[in-house]
Amino acid sequence: MVQENHSIPTAISKKDWEATPASVRELVLSLIERVEKLEEKIRDLEEEKNRNSKNSSNPPSSDGPAIAPKQQKKKGKRKKGGQPGHAGKTRKLVPMEEVDEVFDIKPEICNGCGYALAGEDSSPYRHQVAEIPAVIASIQEFRLHSLSCPACGHHTRARLPKGVPTGAFGPRLQAMSSLLSGHYHLSKRNIVEILEDFFRVPLSLGSISTLERRTSKAIASAVEKAYDYVKEQSQAHMDETGWYEKNKRFWMWVASVPFVTVFLIRKSRGGKVAKEMIGEKFAGIINSDRWSGYNWLPVASRQLCWAHLKRDFQAFIDRGGGSAKLGKKIKTQTDLMFKWWKEVKAGTMSFAIFQSKMEPIQVKVGELLREGANCRHKKTAGTCRDILKREEALWTFVYKEGIQPTNNIAEQKVRPGVLWRKVSFGTQSDAGSRFVERMMTAVATLKQQDRNVLDYFVQACEAANWDRPAPSLIP
């Protein structure tokens, strides 16, 4: 039966509608409802087709080629290469005290007249050539003698001296092999070829895996202390990306604080992993996207990433209609906010002035989000309502100096993990995942502290041979 209170189709007058048989009215209303659903489905499909890294969380690598042909730029008059006025860059000369060999080259005769030349140039032109000497791995042999006791006849074989590896490879070779795998993301076969070609060291593929496990164990305690350090900080940037272990879906998590960055690989993308990384009683500010895994945090302890929000607002614009008008209005406010924030970062605007200038923007954005929460487009309204649930977390960076408005730090830190996943397709064991997270934690942290990565890993591998802890990753 047709509902009596159902609205009359706009194209039909009330008189004609009342004169229409009930069965026909029911058919018309059902067809209108079906058309509306199909139109909504078409809009959703078109929006899905037009999703890209600028209006969604899709990575830039997922963007397809542009549909419209690129406009041909007019050929300019500029020549290739550096332009007039551009400050050129030249290689700096190594100080004389660091030069290994010096060769003084003097002309014998004058290029003009052929007269014989003699004497000294007080400031000769300096030309330096950097070269890597041929390196062949040194081999040390430890000959363990077995001697027979004259008293009881028992045979005793000598033991390796303390600090000598029980395996066939020294700490530097172990560190290099592990870094080639765990930082430069080379395949095991490529690592075998590099060590053979560069250093004349033959290894099997299995040896590379063995060295990975030993390095992972060597730095385990230092990485654990880095996890503890993160939990004590006043702010952290967090993010997560997909991973695979044994061809099953896992997640790589990252938490970055000043001077230290840590990674975890877990099967869950839920809040329990975030709690594991920063502790359930984390007292600082977490900068993240709107993923539900962070919803256990108090809103006052969060800063939502405005880079993600900008993509949401761009999606409004791309939908057209009322959503587009709303998106453009919010984008205007957002662009102004980032303009002033850049001035704060550059030191040309004080934080106090920034706070006062942000007050009307905060009010206006709040009004626009509430307007959007009541709009007719379901996705736009849903996004606005979701943002408003954590409205206070939009402006933490305005209230507390030192907080960033975006989560770009965490996104940059997790990018090597994304590249590693694309190259290796993940890991095949729990031990492999521990190697990945420990190597990424150590390397990212060392880079933040401007410490030499190879030197650290050599020291860590040497320490393991002496049954000592690895050097600290804590600043």
C-alpha positions in Angstrom: 0.0 0.0 0.0 1.1 3.6 -0.7 1.8 5.6 2.4 -0.7 8.5 2.6 1.9 10.9 4.0 4.4 10.2 1.2 5.3 13.4 -0.7 3.8 13.9 -4.1 6.3 13.8 -6.9 7.2 17.3 -7.9 6.4 16.8 -11.6 2.8 15.8 -10.8 0.1 18.1 -9.6 -1.9 17.3 -6.5 -5.1 16.9 -8.5 -3.6 14.5 -11.0 -1.9 12.5 -8.2 -5.2 12.1 -6.3 -6.9 11.0 -9.6 -4.2 8.3 -10.1 -5.1 4.8 -9.1 -3.4 3.6 -6.0 -1.6 0.7 -7.8 -0.1 3.2 -10.3 0.9 5.6 -7.5 2.7 2.7 -5.7 4.5 1.8 -8.9 5.5 5.4 -9.6 6.9 5.9 -6.0 8.8 2.6 -6.2 10.3 3.6 -9.5 11.3 7.0 -8.1 12.9 5.4 -5.1 14.8 3.0 -7.4 16.0 5.8 -9.6 17.2 7.7 -6.6 19.1 4.7 -5.3 20.7 4.2 -8.8 21.6 7.8 -9.0 23.2 7.6 -5.6 25.1 4.5 -6.6 26.3 6.2 -9.8 27.5 9.2 -7.7 29.4 6.8 -5.4 31.0 5.0 -8.3 32.0 8.2 -10.0 33.5 9.5 -6.7 35.4 6.2 -6.3 36.7 6.4 -9.8 37.9 10.0 -9.2 39.6 9.1 -5.9 43.3 10.1 -5.8 45.9 11.2 -3.3 44.6 14.7 -3.2 41.0 13.9 -2.1 41.5 10.7 -0.1 44.1 8.8 1.9 45.3 6.9 -1.2 49.0 7.1 -1.7 50.4 9.1 -4.6 51.7 5.9 -6.2 48.0 4.8 -6.7 47.2 7.8 -8.9 46.8 6.7 -12.5 47.9 8.7 -15.6 46.0 11.9 -16.2 42.9 11.4 -18.4 43.1 14.8 -20.1 46.2 15.3 -22.3 48.8 17.5 -20.8 48.9 21.0 -22.2 51.9 21.7 -24.3 54.0 24.3 -22.8 55.3 27.0 -25.0 59.0 26.6 -25.6 60.8 29.2 -23.6 64.0 31.0 -24.5 65.9 29.7 -21.4 68.8 27.5 -22.1 69.3 24.2 -20.3 71.2 24.0 -17.1 71.9 26.6 -14.5 70.4 30.1 -15.2 72.2 33.4 -14.8 72.4 34.5 -11.2 72.0 30.9 -9.9 74.5 30.1 -7.2 76.5 27.2 -8.4 77.6 24.3 -6.2 81.1 22.9 -6.4 82.7 20.1 -4.5 84.6 21.3 -1.4 88.3 20.5 -1.2 89.4 18.2 1.6 91.8 19.9 4.1 95.5 19.3 3.4 96.0 17.5 6.7 93.4 14.9 5.5 95.0 14.3 2.1 96.8 11.0 1.7 99.2 11.8 -1.1 100.3 15.1 -2.7 101.8 15.4 -6.1 103.4 18.8 -7.2 103.2 19.2 -10.9 105.3 22.0 -12.5 105.4 23.2 -16.1 108.8 22.7 -17.6 108.7 25.3 -20.4 106.7 28.4 -21.2 103.7 27.9 -23.4 104.3 31.3 -24.9 108.0 31.2 -26.0 109.4 27.8 -24.9 111.7 29.3 -22.3 112.7 26.8 -19.5 110.8 27.5 -16.3 111.9 27.1 -12.6 110.7 28.2 -9.2 107.7 27.7 -6.8 104.0 28.7 -7.0 102.9 30.0 -3.5 99.3 29.1 -4.2 99.0 26.4 -6.9 95.7 25.3 -8.3 94.5 22.3 -6.3 92.8 19.4 -8.0 91.7 16.4 -5.8 90.7 12.9 -6.9 88.8 10.7 -4.4 89.3 7.0 -4.9 88.3 3.9 -3.0 91.2 1.4 -2.7 90.6 -2.2 -3.6 89.3 -3.9 -0.5 89.6 -7.6 0.0 88.3 -9.0 3.3 90.9 -10.0 5.8 90.8 -13.6 7.0 91.8 -14.5 10.5 92.3 -18.1 11.4 92.1 -19.3 15.0 93.7 -22.7 15.3 92.3 -24.5 18.4 94.7 -27.1 19.6 93.6 -30.2 21.4 96.1 -31.5 24.0 96.1 -34.7 25.9 96.5 -34.7 29.7 99.5 -36.8 30.8 97.8 -37.4 34.2 94.4 -38.8 33.0 94.7 -38.9 29.3 91.6 -36.6 28.7 91.8 -34.5 25.5 91.1 -30.8 25.9 90.6 -28.4 23.0 91.2 -24.7 23.3 88.3 -22.3 23.2 87.9 -19.2 21.1 89.1 -16.0 22.8 86.5 -13.7 24.2 85.1 -11.4 21.5 85.8 -13.7 18.5 82.6 -14.5 16.6 81.5 -18.1 16.8 80.3 -17.8 13.2 82.4 -17.3 10.1 82.0 -13.6 9.7 83.2 -10.6 11.6 81.1 -7.7 13.1 81.7 -5.2 10.2 80.7 -7.7 7.5 77.7 -8.7 9.6 76.7 -5.1 10.0 77.1 -4.3 6.3 75.1 -7.4 5.3 72.3 -6.5 7.7 72.2 -2.9 6.5 72.1 -3.9 2.9 69.1 -5.9 3.7 67.4 -4.0 6.5 68.1 -0.4 5.3 68.9 -0.4 1.6 66.3 -3.2 1.0 68.5 -5.3 -1.4 67.5 -8.9 -2.0 69.6 -11.6 -0.4 70.9 -12.7 -3.8 72.1 -9.1 -4.6 73.8 -8.9 -1.2 75.6 -12.2 -1.9 76.8 -10.7 -5.3 77.9 -7.4 -3.8 80.0 -9.0 -1.0 81.6 -11.4 -3.5 82.3 -8.7 -6.2 83.4 -5.9 -3.8 85.2 -7.8 -1.1 85.9 -11.3 -2.4 83.7 -12.9 0.4 81.7 -15.9 -0.7 78.4 -16.3 1.2 75.3 -18.4 0.8 71.8 -17.1 0.8 71.3 -18.8 4.1 74.2 -17.0 5.7 72.5 -13.7 5.0 69.5 -14.8 7.0 71.7 -16.0 9.8 73.5 -12.6 10.0 70.1 -10.9 10.0 69.0 -12.9 13.0 72.2 -12.2 14.9 72.0 -8.5 14.2 68.4 -8.4 15.3 69.3 -10.1 18.5 72.3 -7.7 19.0 70.2 -4.6 18.9 67.0 -6.0 20.6 67.8 -4.5 24.1 68.6 -1.1 22.7 65.3 -1.1 20.7 63.3 -2.0 23.8 64.7 0.9 25.7 63.8 3.2 22.7 60.2 1.9 23.1 60.3 2.9 26.8 61.7 6.3 25.9 58.8 7.1 23.5 56.3 6.4 26.3 57.8 9.2 28.4 57.7 12.0 25.9 55.3 15.0 25.8 54.2 14.5 22.2 54.3 11.8 19.5 53.4 11.4 15.8 51.7 8.1 15.0 50.7 6.3 11.8 50.2 2.8 10.4 50.5 1.2 7.0 49.8 -2.3 5.6 52.3 -5.1 5.9 52.3 -8.9 5.2 53.6 -11.7 7.3 53.3 -15.2 5.8 51.1 -13.7 3.1 48.6 -12.6 5.7 47.5 -9.0 6.4 49.5 -7.3 9.1 50.2 -3.6 10.0 53.3 -1.6 10.5 53.0 1.0 13.2 55.2 4.0 13.8 55.6 6.4 16.7 58.0 9.3 16.2 59.1 11.7 18.9 62.1 14.1 18.9 65.3 12.1 18.4 63.7 8.7 18.5 61.3 6.8 16.1 60.0 3.2 16.8 58.2 0.7 14.7 56.0 -2.3 15.5 54.6 -5.0 13.2 51.4 -6.5 14.5 48.4 -8.4 13.1 46.0 -5.8 14.5 45.2 -2.2 13.4 43.3 -1.6 16.6 43.9 0.6 19.6 45.6 -2.1 21.6 48.7 -1.7 19.4 48.7 2.1 19.9 48.5 1.4 23.6 51.4 -1.0 23.4 53.5 1.6 21.6 52.9 4.7 23.8 51.3 3.2 27.0 47.7 3.5 28.2 48.7 6.4 30.4 50.5 8.5 27.8 50.5 12.0 29.2 51.4 13.9 26.0 49.8 14.9 22.7 49.3 12.4 19.9 49.3 13.7 16.3 47.4 11.3 14.0 44.7 10.9 11.5 41.1 10.1 12.4 41.6 6.3 12.4 39.4 4.7 15.2 42.5 3.0 16.7 43.3 6.3 18.4 39.8 7.0 19.7 40.6 5.7 23.2 42.7 8.8 23.7 41.1 11.8 25.3 40.2 14.4 22.7 42.3 17.0 24.5 45.3 14.8 24.1 45.1 14.6 20.3 45.9 16.7 17.3 44.1 15.7 14.1 46.2 15.9 10.9 45.2 18.8 8.8 46.9 17.3 5.7 44.3 14.5 5.9 41.5 17.0 6.6 42.5 19.0 3.5 42.0 15.9 1.4 38.6 15.3 2.9 37.6 18.9 2.0 39.0 18.4 -1.5 36.7 15.4 -1.8 33.8 17.7 -0.9 34.8 20.0 -3.8 35.1 17.1 -6.2 31.6 15.9 -5.4 30.1 19.1 -6.8 26.8 20.7 -5.8 26.3 21.8 -2.2 29.3 19.8 -1.1 31.6 21.7 -3.4 30.4 25.1 -2.1 31.0 23.9 1.5 34.4 22.4 0.6 35.5 25.7 -1.1 34.5 27.8 2.0 36.4 25.5 4.4 39.4 25.4 2.0 39.6 29.2 2.0 39.8 29.1 5.8 42.3 26.3 5.7 44.6 28.0 3.2 44.6 31.1 5.4 45.4 29.1 8.5 48.4 27.4 6.8 49.6 30.8 5.5 49.9 32.1 9.0 51.3 28.9 10.3 54.2 29.1 7.8 54.9 32.6 9.1 55.0 31.3 12.7 57.5 28.6 11.5 59.6 31.2 9.7 59.7 33.4 12.8 57.9 36.3 11.1 54.7 36.0 13.3 54.6 35.5 17.0 52.6 32.6 18.4 50.5 35.0 20.4 49.5 36.9 17.3 48.8 33.6 15.5 46.5 32.5 18.3 44.5 35.8 18.1 44.2 35.6 14.3 43.0 32.0 14.5 40.0 32.7 16.7 37.6 33.8 13.8 38.9 30.9 11.7 38.1 28.4 14.4 34.6 29.8 14.7 34.0 29.8 11.0 35.2 26.3 10.4 33.0 25.0 13.2 30.0 26.7 11.7 30.7 25.2 8.3 31.2 21.7 9.7 27.8 22.0 11.4 26.3 23.2 8.2 27.8 20.2 6.4 26.6 17.8 9.1 23.1 18.6 8.1 23.5 18.7 4.3 21.8 16.2 2.0 24.9 14.4 0.8 25.3 11.4 3.1 29.1 11.1 2.8 29.7 14.8 3.3 27.4 14.9 6.2 29.0 11.8 7.7 32.5 13.2 7.4 31.5 16.5 9.0 29.8 14.7 11.9 32.8 12.5 12.4 35.2 15.5 12.5 32.9 17.3 15.0 33.1 14.4 17.4 36.7 15.4 17.9 36.4 19.1 17.2 38.6 20.1 20.0 41.5 18.0 18.5 41.4 20.2 15.4 43.0 23.1 17.3 45.4 21.6 19.8 48.3 23.2 17.8 46.7 26.6 18.4 46.4 26.2 22.1 49.8 24.5 22.8 53.0 25.8 21.2 55.3 23.3 19.6 52.5 21.0 18.3 52.4 20.5 14.5 49.1 20.8 12.6 49.9 17.9 10.4 51.2 14.4 10.8 53.7 14.6 8.0 56.5 13.5 10.4 55.0 10.1 10.9 54.0 9.7 7.3 57.6 10.4 6.2 59.0 8.0 8.7 56.8 5.1 7.6 57.5 5.6 3.9 60.6 3.4 3.9 58.4 0.6 5.3 56.0 1.1 2.4 58.9 0.8 -0.1 60.2 -2.3 1.7 56.8 -3.9 1.6 56.5 -3.3 -2.2 60.0 -4.8 -2.8 59.8 -7.8 -0.5 56.1 -8.4 -0.2 56.5 -8.5 3.6 58.1 -11.2 5.8 57.7 -14.9 6.2 58.1 -15.3 9.9 57.8 -13.7 13.3 61.6 -13.4 13.5 61.6 -11.7 10.1 59.1 -9.1 11.3 61.2 -8.5 14.5 64.2 -7.9 12.2 62.3 -5.3 10.1 60.9 -3.4 13.1 64.2 -3.3 15.0 66.3 -2.3 11.9 63.8 0.4 11.0 63.7 1.7 14.6 67.5 1.8 14.9 68.1 3.4 11.4 65.4 6.0 11.7 66.5 7.0 15.2 70.2 7.2 14.3 69.3 9.4 11.3 67.3 11.7 13.6 70.4 12.1 15.8 72.9 12.5 12.9 74.8 9.4 14.0 76.6 7.2 11.6 74.5 4.1 10.9 77.3 1.7 9.9 79.5 2.7 12.9 76.6 2.0 15.3 75.8 -1.5 13.9 79.5 -2.5 13.9 79.7 -1.5 17.5 76.5 -3.4 18.3 77.7 -6.5 16.6 81.1 -6.3 18.4 79.3 -5.8 21.7 77.2 -9.0 21.1 80.4 -11.0 20.5 81.6 -9.8 24.0 78.2 -10.5 25.5 77.7 -6.8 26.1 74.6 -4.7 25.4 74.5 -2.6 22.2 75.2 1.1 22.4 72.2 3.1 23.5 69.7 4.6 20.9 68.6 7.1 23.5 69.9 10.7 23.0 
